[in-house]
Amino acid sequence: MKANYDREALKDAFHEVAQLPEDEQRYIIEMIRAIIASEKRWHTLFQDPRSERLLASLVAEALAEDTVGEPEEIGGDNFLS
């Protein structure tokens, strides 16, 4: 039932997009493709057996920093750097 609803919702959304000016359609298409590419990349990364070890290591590091009261704030320029 949900898959059928999702397909109908997707069809409705594409119908709405088709009513927009071409430049807006192109922009939305580019956004959708970028999201799909990003999802595929994350899927690939999480399928890599090394990812579990890396995430476990990051969790252990964060918990250790928190235990001694020295958690590193992430955000802004520090985020993912």
Chimera marker file (.cmm) of the C-alpha trace (Angstrom):
<marker_set name="trace">
<marker id="1" x="0.000" y="0.000" z="0.000" r="1" g="1" b="0" radius="0.5"/>
<marker id="2" x="2.757" y="2.451" z="0.948" r="1" g="1" b="0" radius="0.5"/>
<marker id="3" x="4.759" y="1.782" z="-2.253" r="1" g="1" b="0" radius="0.5"/>
<marker id="4" x="1.676" y="2.549" z="-4.329" r="1" g="1" b="0" radius="0.5"/>
<marker id="5" x="1.143" y="5.799" z="-2.381" r="1" g="1" b="0" radius="0.5"/>
<marker id="6" x="4.802" y="6.726" z="-2.871" r="1" g="1" b="0" radius="0.5"/>
<marker id="7" x="4.566" y="6.146" z="-6.621" r="1" g="1" b="0" radius="0.5"/>
<marker id="8" x="1.433" y="8.272" z="-6.834" r="1" g="1" b="0" radius="0.5"/>
<marker id="9" x="3.003" y="11.036" z="-4.743" r="1" g="1" b="0" radius="0.5"/>
<marker id="10" x="6.073" y="10.943" z="-6.988" r="1" g="1" b="0" radius="0.5"/>
<marker id="11" x="3.918" y="11.150" z="-10.119" r="1" g="1" b="0" radius="0.5"/>
<marker id="12" x="2.026" y="14.113" z="-8.625" r="1" g="1" b="0" radius="0.5"/>
<marker id="13" x="5.275" y="15.878" z="-7.751" r="1" g="1" b="0" radius="0.5"/>
<marker id="14" x="6.685" y="15.348" z="-11.263" r="1" g="1" b="0" radius="0.5"/>
<marker id="15" x="3.440" y="16.623" z="-12.740" r="1" g="1" b="0" radius="0.5"/>
<marker id="16" x="3.783" y="19.782" z="-10.628" r="1" g="1" b="0" radius="0.5"/>
<marker id="17" x="7.400" y="20.208" z="-11.695" r="1" g="1" b="0" radius="0.5"/>
<marker id="18" x="6.365" y="19.847" z="-15.346" r="1" g="1" b="0" radius="0.5"/>
<marker id="19" x="4.203" y="22.950" z="-14.924" r="1" g="1" b="0" radius="0.5"/>
<marker id="20" x="7.165" y="25.102" z="-13.899" r="1" g="1" b="0" radius="0.5"/>
<marker id="21" x="9.338" y="27.144" z="-16.265" r="1" g="1" b="0" radius="0.5"/>
<marker id="22" x="12.112" y="25.130" z="-17.943" r="1" g="1" b="0" radius="0.5"/>
<marker id="23" x="14.940" y="26.712" z="-15.954" r="1" g="1" b="0" radius="0.5"/>
<marker id="24" x="13.230" y="25.751" z="-12.687" r="1" g="1" b="0" radius="0.5"/>
<marker id="25" x="12.612" y="22.233" z="-14.031" r="1" g="1" b="0" radius="0.5"/>
<marker id="26" x="16.304" y="21.877" z="-14.883" r="1" g="1" b="0" radius="0.5"/>
<marker id="27" x="17.296" y="23.094" z="-11.423" r="1" g="1" b="0" radius="0.5"/>
<marker id="28" x="14.974" y="20.589" z="-9.713" r="1" g="1" b="0" radius="0.5"/>
<marker id="29" x="16.256" y="17.779" z="-11.951" r="1" g="1" b="0" radius="0.5"/>
<marker id="30" x="19.839" y="18.674" z="-11.018" r="1" g="1" b="0" radius="0.5"/>
<marker id="31" x="18.903" y="18.670" z="-7.319" r="1" g="1" b="0" radius="0.5"/>
<marker id="32" x="17.223" y="15.260" z="-7.596" r="1" g="1" b="0" radius="0.5"/>
<marker id="33" x="20.203" y="13.797" z="-9.428" r="1" g="1" b="0" radius="0.5"/>
<marker id="34" x="22.610" y="15.231" z="-6.840" r="1" g="1" b="0" radius="0.5"/>
<marker id="35" x="20.557" y="13.733" z="-4.010" r="1" g="1" b="0" radius="0.5"/>
<marker id="36" x="20.464" y="10.337" z="-5.729" r="1" g="1" b="0" radius="0.5"/>
<marker id="37" x="24.230" y="10.452" z="-6.327" r="1" g="1" b="0" radius="0.5"/>
<marker id="38" x="24.811" y="11.391" z="-2.690" r="1" g="1" b="0" radius="0.5"/>
<marker id="39" x="22.604" y="8.549" z="-1.457" r="1" g="1" b="0" radius="0.5"/>
<marker id="40" x="24.465" y="6.084" z="-3.681" r="1" g="1" b="0" radius="0.5"/>
<marker id="41" x="27.792" y="7.350" z="-2.346" r="1" g="1" b="0" radius="0.5"/>
<marker id="42" x="26.683" y="7.006" z="1.296" r="1" g="1" b="0" radius="0.5"/>
<marker id="43" x="25.349" y="3.529" z="0.568" r="1" g="1" b="0" radius="0.5"/>
<marker id="44" x="28.680" y="2.539" z="-0.977" r="1" g="1" b="0" radius="0.5"/>
<marker id="45" x="30.629" y="4.004" z="1.935" r="1" g="1" b="0" radius="0.5"/>
<marker id="46" x="28.544" y="2.201" z="4.541" r="1" g="1" b="0" radius="0.5"/>
<marker id="47" x="28.857" y="-1.088" z="2.652" r="1" g="1" b="0" radius="0.5"/>
<marker id="48" x="32.633" y="-0.851" z="2.923" r="1" g="1" b="0" radius="0.5"/>
<marker id="49" x="33.744" y="-3.125" z="5.793" r="1" g="1" b="0" radius="0.5"/>
<marker id="50" x="36.161" y="-0.426" z="6.980" r="1" g="1" b="0" radius="0.5"/>
<marker id="51" x="33.302" y="1.973" z="7.749" r="1" g="1" b="0" radius="0.5"/>
<marker id="52" x="32.144" y="0.050" z="10.825" r="1" g="1" b="0" radius="0.5"/>
<marker id="53" x="35.641" y="0.151" z="12.327" r="1" g="1" b="0" radius="0.5"/>
<marker id="54" x="36.029" y="3.841" z="11.512" r="1" g="1" b="0" radius="0.5"/>
<marker id="55" x="32.662" y="4.747" z="13.032" r="1" g="1" b="0" radius="0.5"/>
<marker id="56" x="33.409" y="2.662" z="16.130" r="1" g="1" b="0" radius="0.5"/>
<marker id="57" x="36.742" y="4.468" z="16.469" r="1" g="1" b="0" radius="0.5"/>
<marker id="58" x="35.076" y="7.873" z="16.149" r="1" g="1" b="0" radius="0.5"/>
<marker id="59" x="32.477" y="6.943" z="18.761" r="1" g="1" b="0" radius="0.5"/>
<marker id="60" x="35.171" y="5.715" z="21.162" r="1" g="1" b="0" radius="0.5"/>
<marker id="61" x="37.142" y="8.920" z="20.651" r="1" g="1" b="0" radius="0.5"/>
<marker id="62" x="34.093" y="11.102" z="21.279" r="1" g="1" b="0" radius="0.5"/>
<marker id="63" x="33.142" y="9.152" z="24.404" r="1" g="1" b="0" radius="0.5"/>
<marker id="64" x="36.700" y="9.386" z="25.743" r="1" g="1" b="0" radius="0.5"/>
<marker id="65" x="36.772" y="13.148" z="25.170" r="1" g="1" b="0" radius="0.5"/>
<marker id="66" x="33.397" y="13.502" z="26.854" r="1" g="1" b="0" radius="0.5"/>
<marker id="67" x="34.550" y="11.430" z="29.839" r="1" g="1" b="0" radius="0.5"/>
<marker id="68" x="37.474" y="13.750" z="30.523" r="1" g="1" b="0" radius="0.5"/>
<marker id="69" x="35.376" y="16.841" z="29.821" r="1" g="1" b="0" radius="0.5"/>
<marker id="70" x="37.133" y="17.792" z="26.604" r="1" g="1" b="0" radius="0.5"/>
<marker id="71" x="34.668" y="17.166" z="23.823" r="1" g="1" b="0" radius="0.5"/>
<marker id="72" x="35.644" y="18.848" z="20.588" r="1" g="1" b="0" radius="0.5"/>
<marker id="73" x="32.936" y="21.091" z="19.248" r="1" g="1" b="0" radius="0.5"/>
<marker id="74" x="32.232" y="20.509" z="15.596" r="1" g="1" b="0" radius="0.5"/>
<marker id="75" x="30.479" y="22.961" z="13.399" r="1" g="1" b="0" radius="0.5"/>
<marker id="76" x="31.234" y="25.835" z="11.147" r="1" g="1" b="0" radius="0.5"/>
<marker id="77" x="34.783" y="25.738" z="9.826" r="1" g="1" b="0" radius="0.5"/>
<marker id="78" x="35.705" y="22.741" z="12.032" r="1" g="1" b="0" radius="0.5"/>
<marker id="79" x="32.973" y="20.482" z="10.714" r="1" g="1" b="0" radius="0.5"/>
<marker id="80" x="34.361" y="17.541" z="8.737" r="1" g="1" b="0" radius="0.5"/>
<marker id="81" x="37.834" y="19.046" z="8.562" r="1" g="1" b="0" radius="0.5"/>
<link id1="1" id2="2" r="1" g="1" b="0" radius="0.2"/>
<link id1="2" id2="3" r="1" g="1" b="0" radius="0.2"/>
<link id1="3" id2="4" r="1" g="1" b="0" radius="0.2"/>
<link id1="4" id2="5" r="1" g="1" b="0" radius="0.2"/>
<link id1="5" id2="6" r="1" g="1" b="0" radius="0.2"/>
<link id1="6" id2="7" r="1" g="1" b="0" radius="0.2"/>
<link id1="7" id2="8" r="1" g="1" b="0" radius="0.2"/>
<link id1="8" id2="9" r="1" g="1" b="0" radius="0.2"/>
<link id1="9" id2="10" r="1" g="1" b="0" radius="0.2"/>
<link id1="10" id2="11" r="1" g="1" b="0" radius="0.2"/>
<link id1="11" id2="12" r="1" g="1" b="0" radius="0.2"/>
<link id1="12" id2="13" r="1" g="1" b="0" radius="0.2"/>
<link id1="13" id2="14" r="1" g="1" b="0" radius="0.2"/>
<link id1="14" id2="15" r="1" g="1" b="0" radius="0.2"/>
<link id1="15" id2="16" r="1" g="1" b="0" radius="0.2"/>
<link id1="16" id2="17" r="1" g="1" b="0" radius="0.2"/>
<link id1="17" id2="18" r="1" g="1" b="0" radius="0.2"/>
<link id1="18" id2="19" r="1" g="1" b="0" radius="0.2"/>
<link id1="19" id2="20" r="1" g="1" b="0" radius="0.2"/>
<link id1="20" id2="21" r="1" g="1" b="0" radius="0.2"/>
<link id1="21" id2="22" r="1" g="1" b="0" radius="0.2"/>
<link id1="22" id2="23" r="1" g="1" b="0" radius="0.2"/>
<link id1="23" id2="24" r="1" g="1" b="0" radius="0.2"/>
<link id1="24" id2="25" r="1" g="1" b="0" radius="0.2"/>
<link id1="25" id2="26" r="1" g="1" b="0" radius="0.2"/>
<link id1="26" id2="27" r="1" g="1" b="0" radius="0.2"/>
<link id1="27" id2="28" r="1" g="1" b="0" radius="0.2"/>
<link id1="28" id2="29" r="1" g="1" b="0" radius="0.2"/>
<link id1="29" id2="30" r="1" g="1" b="0" radius="0.2"/>
<link id1="30" id2="31" r="1" g="1" b="0" radius="0.2"/>
<link id1="31" id2="32" r="1" g="1" b="0" radius="0.2"/>
<link id1="32" id2="33" r="1" g="1" b="0" radius="0.2"/>
<link id1="33" id2="34" r="1" g="1" b="0" radius="0.2"/>
<link id1="34" id2="35" r="1" g="1" b="0" radius="0.2"/>
<link id1="35" id2="36" r="1" g="1" b="0" radius="0.2"/>
<link id1="36" id2="37" r="1" g="1" b="0" radius="0.2"/>
<link id1="37" id2="38" r="1" g="1" b="0" radius="0.2"/>
<link id1="38" id2="39" r="1" g="1" b="0" radius="0.2"/>
<link id1="39" id2="40" r="1" g="1" b="0" radius="0.2"/>
<link id1="40" id2="41" r="1" g="1" b="0" radius="0.2"/>
<link id1="41" id2="42" r="1" g="1" b="0" radius="0.2"/>
<link id1="42" id2="43" r="1" g="1" b="0" radius="0.2"/>
<link id1="43" id2="44" r="1" g="1" b="0" radius="0.2"/>
<link id1="44" id2="45" r="1" g="1" b="0" radius="0.2"/>
<link id1="45" id2="46" r="1" g="1" b="0" radius="0.2"/>
<link id1="46" id2="47" r="1" g="1" b="0" radius="0.2"/>
<link id1="47" id2="48" r="1" g="1" b="0" radius="0.2"/>
<link id1="48" id2="49" r="1" g="1" b="0" radius="0.2"/>
<link id1="49" id2="50" r="1" g="1" b="0" radius="0.2"/>
<link id1="50" id2="51" r="1" g="1" b="0" radius="0.2"/>
<link id1="51" id2="52" r="1" g="1" b="0" radius="0.2"/>
<link id1="52" id2="53" r="1" g="1" b="0" radius="0.2"/>
<link id1="53" id2="54" r="1" g="1" b="0" radius="0.2"/>
<link id1="54" id2="55" r="1" g="1" b="0" radius="0.2"/>
<link id1="55" id2="56" r="1" g="1" b="0" radius="0.2"/>
<link id1="56" id2="57" r="1" g="1" b="0" radius="0.2"/>
<link id1="57" id2="58" r="1" g="1" b="0" radius="0.2"/>
<link id1="58" id2="59" r="1" g="1" b="0" radius="0.2"/>
<link id1="59" id2="60" r="1" g="1" b="0" radius="0.2"/>
<link id1="60" id2="61" r="1" g="1" b="0" radius="0.2"/>
<link id1="61" id2="62" r="1" g="1" b="0" radius="0.2"/>
<link id1="62" id2="63" r="1" g="1" b="0" radius="0.2"/>
<link id1="63" id2="64" r="1" g="1" b="0" radius="0.2"/>
<link id1="64" id2="65" r="1" g="1" b="0" radius="0.2"/>
<link id1="65" id2="66" r="1" g="1" b="0" radius="0.2"/>
<link id1="66" id2="67" r="1" g="1" b="0" radius="0.2"/>
<link id1="67" id2="68" r="1" g="1" b="0" radius="0.2"/>
<link id1="68" id2="69" r="1" g="1" b="0" radius="0.2"/>
<link id1="69" id2="70" r="1" g="1" b="0" radius="0.2"/>
<link id1="70" id2="71" r="1" g="1" b="0" radius="0.2"/>
<link id1="71" id2="72" r="1" g="1" b="0" radius="0.2"/>
<link id1="72" id2="73" r="1" g="1" b="0" radius="0.2"/>
<link id1="73" id2="74" r="1" g="1" b="0" radius="0.2"/>
<link id1="74" id2="75" r="1" g="1" b="0" radius="0.2"/>
<link id1="75" id2="76" r="1" g="1" b="0" radius="0.2"/>
<link id1="76" id2="77" r="1" g="1" b="0" radius="0.2"/>
<link id1="77" id2="78" r="1" g="1" b="0" radius="0.2"/>
<link id1="78" id2="79" r="1" g="1" b="0" radius="0.2"/>
<link id1="79" id2="80" r="1" g="1" b="0" radius="0.2"/>
<link id1="80" id2="81" r="1" g="1" b="0" radius="0.2"/>
</marker_set>
